[in-house]
Amino acid sequence: AIINERVLDRGFRAGLERTEGFCRRHVAELVATDRRESGGTLGASLLLAAVLDRRTSRLGSLVGARGRSLRSGLKAARTRPPCIACVQGASSVDTALARFAERATDPAWAERLANAPFCLDDLLAWWATAGDTAAFAPIAQAQLARLDGLHGRLEAYAHHSSHDRRHLMTGDERRAADEATQALGGDRFRDRPPSR
């Protein structure tokens, strides 16, 4: 939405130049996302120009500066403005967590949420949102049982890895490291093929 819709809004770009920017991750994703969505890089180019202007506008005055003036100028230049994509993403996550907490009171939703493979960070963020609500307790128990089972499969994999016990290893044990990577690293790893 930022690349395709808001990039043509001069007020938005001016605000981006004055107060916001993109973190390293989102800067790196701009061009690839724009190419994937539009086939070109016009939106990314306009946004990157605004961010570059924001980050470099005062650097010329630092050439030849010395002492405290140079140090404070470089410190200000090295401070990244808040990333608009991260801020919007965090807002979306907060909304989703609140909705999940609300939906936990519905038995059909509660069953699905209890069995969903949440990563540990997302589970903890959701738990913090749900707090001590009675509807969340069985979901927390089910999620912790899932993670405990994963821990057991990781240990069983290690135990069955010796040459004299490899024949005892199960497919679930072989997949445990990939599942643990998702549980601890999130869905960045979900596209990787599972271990055989």
CORKALIN-V650733 format. One record per residue. N is the residue number from 1. RES is the residue in three letters. SS is DSSP state (helix for helix, strand for strand, loop for the rest). D_LAST is the distance of its C-alpha to the last C-alpha in Angstrom with 1 decimal. Layout:
# CORKALIN-V650733
n: [N/N]
res: [RES/RES]
ss: [SS/SS]
d_last: [D_LAST/D_LAST]
This chain:
# CORKALIN-V650733
n: [1/2/3/4/5/6/7/8/9/10/11/12/13/14/15/16/17/18/19/20/21/22/23/24/25/26/27/28/29/30/31/32/33/34/35/36/37/38/39/40/41/42/43/44/45/46/47/48/49/50/51/52/53/54/55/56/57/58/59/60/61/62/63/64/65/66/67/68/69/70/71/72/73/74/75/76/77/78/79/80/81/82/83/84/85/86/87/88/89/90/91/92/93/94/95/96/97/98/99/100/101/102/103/104/105/106/107/108/109/110/111/112/113/114/115/116/117/118/119/120/121/122/123/124/125/126/127/128/129/130/131/132/133/134/135/136/137/138/139/140/141/142/143/144/145/146/147/148/149/150/151/152/153/154/155/156/157/158/159/160/161/162/163/164/165/166/167/168/169/170/171/172/173/174/175/176/177/178/179/180/181/182/183/184/185/186/187/188/189/190/191/192/193/194/195/196]
res: [ALA/ILE/ILE/ASN/GLU/ARG/VAL/LEU/ASP/ARG/GLY/PHE/ARG/ALA/GLY/LEU/GLU/ARG/THR/GLU/GLY/PHE/CYS/ARG/ARG/HIS/VAL/ALA/GLU/LEU/VAL/ALA/THR/ASP/ARG/ARG/GLU/SER/GLY/GLY/THR/LEU/GLY/ALA/SER/LEU/LEU/LEU/ALA/ALA/VAL/LEU/ASP/ARG/ARG/THR/SER/ARG/LEU/GLY/SER/LEU/VAL/GLY/ALA/ARG/GLY/ARG/SER/LEU/ARG/SER/GLY/LEU/LYS/ALA/ALA/ARG/THR/ARG/PRO/PRO/CYS/ILE/ALA/CYS/VAL/GLN/GLY/ALA/SER/SER/VAL/ASP/THR/ALA/LEU/ALA/ARG/PHE/ALA/GLU/ARG/ALA/THR/ASP/PRO/ALA/TRP/ALA/GLU/ARG/LEU/ALA/ASN/ALA/PRO/PHE/CYS/LEU/ASP/ASP/LEU/LEU/ALA/TRP/TRP/ALA/THR/ALA/GLY/ASP/THR/ALA/ALA/PHE/ALA/PRO/ILE/ALA/GLN/ALA/GLN/LEU/ALA/ARG/LEU/ASP/GLY/LEU/HIS/GLY/ARG/LEU/GLU/ALA/TYR/ALA/HIS/HIS/SER/SER/HIS/ASP/ARG/ARG/HIS/LEU/MET/THR/GLY/ASP/GLU/ARG/ARG/ALA/ALA/ASP/GLU/ALA/THR/GLN/ALA/LEU/GLY/GLY/ASP/ARG/PHE/ARG/ASP/ARG/PRO/PRO/SER/ARG]
ss: [loop/loop/loop/loop/loop/helix/helix/helix/loop/helix/helix/helix/helix/helix/helix/helix/helix/helix/loop/strand/strand/loop/loop/helix/helix/helix/helix/helix/helix/helix/helix/helix/helix/helix/helix/helix/helix/helix/loop/loop/loop/helix/helix/helix/helix/helix/helix/helix/helix/helix/helix/helix/helix/helix/helix/helix/loop/loop/helix/helix/helix/helix/loop/loop/loop/loop/helix/helix/helix/helix/helix/helix/helix/helix/helix/helix/helix/helix/loop/loop/loop/strand/strand/helix/helix/helix/helix/helix/helix/helix/helix/helix/helix/helix/helix/helix/helix/helix/helix/helix/helix/helix/helix/loop/loop/loop/helix/helix/helix/helix/helix/helix/helix/helix/helix/loop/loop/loop/loop/helix/helix/helix/helix/helix/helix/helix/helix/helix/helix/helix/loop/loop/loop/helix/helix/helix/helix/helix/helix/helix/helix/helix/helix/helix/helix/helix/helix/helix/helix/helix/helix/helix/helix/helix/helix/helix/helix/helix/helix/loop/loop/loop/loop/loop/loop/helix/helix/helix/loop/loop/helix/helix/helix/helix/helix/helix/helix/helix/helix/helix/helix/helix/helix/helix/helix/helix/helix/helix/helix/loop/loop/loop/loop/loop/loop/loop]
d_last: [38.7/40.0/39.5/40.6/43.3/44.7/44.8/48.0/49.7/51.9/52.4/48.7/48.4/51.5/50.0/46.8/49.1/51.0/48.7/45.0/42.4/38.6/36.3/34.4/31.3/33.3/35.4/32.4/31.2/34.7/34.8/31.3/32.0/35.4/34.3/31.6/34.2/37.4/36.6/38.8/39.4/42.8/41.8/39.7/42.6/45.1/43.1/42.3/46.0/47.0/44.6/45.7/49.3/48.7/47.1/49.6/52.9/54.5/53.1/56.1/58.4/56.5/57.3/60.2/59.8/60.0/59.5/58.8/59.0/56.2/54.1/54.5/54.0/50.7/49.5/50.2/48.6/45.4/45.1/42.8/44.1/42.0/39.2/40.1/36.6/35.5/38.6/38.0/34.3/35.4/38.0/35.5/33.2/36.3/37.3/33.9/33.8/37.4/36.6/33.6/36.0/38.6/36.2/35.1/38.4/37.5/35.8/33.6/32.5/32.1/29.7/27.4/27.8/27.0/23.6/22.7/19.9/22.5/21.7/23.9/26.4/27.0/27.3/29.9/31.7/32.0/33.1/35.8/36.9/37.0/38.7/39.9/40.2/39.9/37.6/34.9/34.8/32.8/30.3/30.0/29.6/26.7/25.0/25.5/24.2/21.0/20.7/21.9/19.2/16.5/18.4/18.4/14.6/14.4/17.1/15.6/12.5/15.1/17.2/14.7/13.6/16.8/17.0/19.1/16.9/13.3/14.0/14.7/11.3/10.3/7.4/9.8/9.9/6.3/7.1/10.5/10.8/10.1/12.5/14.9/15.0/16.2/18.4/20.1/19.9/20.5/19.4/19.6/15.9/15.2/15.0/12.2/9.0/6.4/3.8/0.0]
